[in-house]
Structures are given as C-alpha cells and as structure tokens.
Amino acid sequence: MSYRVEWTAFLRERYEREELHFKVFDNYIPDYKKTLLTTKFYSKYENQNTGCEADPTVMQNIQRVKYDTPREKYAWPITENQCYGWFPEPLVSLDRNDTRFHHPKKSTDFVKHELRLQMDESTFPKVKFTGIPFKVQ
C-alpha cells in the first residue's frame, strides 16, 4: 500500500515540475528572414538568394568547431588517448650513425632460413617427376 502512495506522489511531483519548467508549443512559425545553418537540399526556396548573410563570427565558430583538430583546439591533450602522438618530436635526437643507440637488424631469421633453403636446392639437380614407379608382375 505504501509503495503505491509513494509512486503516485512521485508522479505528481514530476508532473508539477514539467508543468513549471516545460512549455509545449502547438504552433511553429518559421522565420524566413533568418539564414539557416542547415540546409534542405530538396527545398526549392532554400537555394534562392534572399540577400541576407549569416553572421561571420558564428560561421567562423562553426568552421572552427567542425574542422579543427584537437591539437589546434587545445594546448595539451584532453584524453589519455590523445597523449600518444601529441608531441611528435623525440625528446632526445637520434643519430643514425651512432651504433650504441641505433642498431637495426640487417635481416631476420626467416629470411636467413629461406636463403639457406634456396641455396641447398640450387646445388642439387632438379629431376622431373615422371610418376610413381611400380613393378608389374
């Protein structure tokens, strides 16, 4: 019984809050003198030149939000994922001629093994396969 009373009190409070803060519009009247930010490609009236121009600061802000990369928007990375590659320059310059820090592999074990196999096969003469020999009685 108390559950039902609490639930109705909750619904009443929610209804009163919605009535206080929300206003429902039944009629919508478009303002044709304003420039729209989003266009409707199928509208024949939208592409006509009405003579009014959009506010350049608003358009500039939209362009900045839409096309700027995070590095252009922020001075430091916001998320942990942005930390990777945020500073592309290495902290210590790498000298490729100094073999203490730079010693790339000349070849891999797989390539060495393949080269050995090819060398072994090239020393033996290749015999054309004529089929499995069998003895007829």
C-alpha positions as CSV (number, residue, x, y, z in Angstrom):
1,M,0.0,0.0,0.0
2,S,2.8,2.5,0.9
3,Y,4.5,1.7,-2.4
4,R,1.5,2.9,-4.4
5,V,1.3,6.1,-2.3
6,E,5.0,6.8,-2.9
7,W,4.7,6.2,-6.6
8,T,1.7,8.5,-7.0
9,A,3.5,11.2,-5.1
10,F,6.5,10.8,-7.3
11,L,4.3,11.1,-10.4
12,R,2.5,14.1,-9.1
13,E,5.8,15.8,-8.3
14,R,7.2,15.0,-11.7
15,Y,4.0,16.3,-13.5
16,E,4.2,19.6,-11.5
17,R,7.8,20.1,-12.3
18,E,7.2,19.5,-16.0
19,E,4.3,22.0,-16.0
20,L,6.5,24.5,-14.3
21,H,9.6,24.3,-16.5
22,F,8.5,23.0,-19.9
23,K,6.3,24.8,-22.4
24,V,4.8,22.9,-25.2
25,F,4.4,24.8,-28.5
26,D,1.5,23.6,-30.6
27,N,2.2,26.1,-33.4
28,Y,5.5,26.7,-35.1
29,I,6.0,29.7,-37.3
30,P,9.3,29.7,-39.2
31,D,11.3,32.9,-39.6
32,Y,12.1,33.2,-43.3
33,K,14.3,36.2,-42.8
34,K,16.9,34.3,-40.9
35,T,19.7,32.4,-42.6
36,L,19.6,28.7,-41.7
37,L,22.6,26.8,-40.6
38,T,21.4,23.5,-42.0
39,T,20.0,23.4,-45.5
40,K,17.4,21.2,-47.0
41,F,18.7,20.1,-50.4
42,Y,15.2,19.3,-51.6
43,S,13.8,22.7,-50.9
44,K,13.3,25.0,-54.0
45,Y,13.1,28.1,-51.7
46,E,16.3,27.4,-49.8
47,N,18.7,27.9,-52.6
48,Q,17.4,31.3,-53.6
49,N,19.5,34.3,-52.7
50,T,17.5,36.2,-50.1
51,G,20.0,39.0,-49.7
52,C,20.7,38.3,-46.0
53,E,24.1,37.0,-44.9
54,A,24.9,34.8,-41.9
55,D,26.9,36.4,-39.1
56,P,30.6,35.9,-39.9
57,T,31.6,35.2,-36.3
58,V,29.0,32.5,-35.9
59,M,30.1,30.9,-39.2
60,Q,33.8,31.1,-38.1
61,N,33.0,29.4,-34.8
62,I,31.1,26.7,-36.6
63,Q,34.0,26.2,-39.0
64,R,36.5,26.0,-36.1
65,V,34.4,23.5,-34.1
66,K,33.8,21.3,-37.2
67,Y,37.2,21.3,-38.8
68,D,39.8,22.0,-36.2
69,T,41.8,19.1,-34.9
70,P,42.3,18.5,-31.1
71,R,45.8,19.8,-31.4
72,E,44.5,23.1,-32.8
73,K,41.7,23.4,-30.2
74,Y,43.7,22.6,-27.0
75,A,47.2,23.3,-25.8
76,W,47.5,20.0,-24.0
77,P,45.9,16.6,-24.6
78,I,42.5,16.3,-23.0
79,T,42.1,12.5,-23.0
80,E,44.6,9.8,-22.4
81,N,44.3,8.5,-25.9
82,Q,45.4,11.9,-27.3
83,C,48.7,11.7,-25.4
84,Y,50.0,9.3,-27.9
85,G,51.5,11.3,-30.8
86,W,50.7,14.7,-29.3
87,F,54.4,15.6,-29.2
88,P,55.8,14.1,-32.4
89,E,59.4,15.4,-31.9
90,P,61.6,13.0,-29.9
91,L,63.0,14.2,-26.6
92,V,66.5,13.1,-27.5
93,S,67.7,13.5,-31.0
94,L,68.7,10.2,-32.6
95,D,72.0,9.9,-34.5
96,R,71.6,7.1,-37.0
97,N,75.4,6.7,-37.3
98,D,75.9,6.1,-33.6
99,T,75.6,2.3,-33.2
100,R,75.2,2.5,-29.4
101,F,71.6,3.5,-29.7
102,H,70.7,2.6,-33.3
103,H,71.3,-0.9,-34.3
104,P,68.7,-2.1,-36.8
105,K,68.6,-5.8,-37.9
106,K,70.1,-6.3,-41.3
107,S,67.9,-9.4,-41.9
108,T,65.5,-11.6,-40.0
109,D,65.8,-15.2,-39.1
110,F,63.1,-16.1,-41.5
111,V,64.9,-14.6,-44.5
112,K,68.2,-16.3,-43.5
113,H,66.4,-19.7,-43.3
114,E,64.7,-19.1,-46.7
115,L,68.1,-18.2,-48.3
116,R,69.7,-21.4,-46.9
117,L,66.9,-23.5,-48.3
118,Q,67.2,-21.9,-51.7
119,M,71.0,-22.4,-51.7
120,D,70.6,-26.1,-50.8
121,E,68.0,-26.7,-53.6
122,S,70.1,-24.9,-56.2
123,T,73.1,-27.3,-55.6
124,F,71.1,-30.4,-56.4
125,P,69.9,-31.1,-59.9
126,K,66.2,-31.0,-60.3
127,V,64.7,-34.2,-61.7
128,K,61.4,-34.0,-63.5
129,F,58.7,-36.1,-61.8
130,T,57.5,-38.9,-64.0
131,G,55.2,-40.6,-61.7
132,I,55.4,-43.3,-59.0
133,P,57.5,-46.2,-60.2
134,F,55.8,-49.6,-59.7
135,K,56.6,-53.2,-60.6
136,V,54.2,-55.1,-62.8
137,Q,54.3,-58.9,-62.4
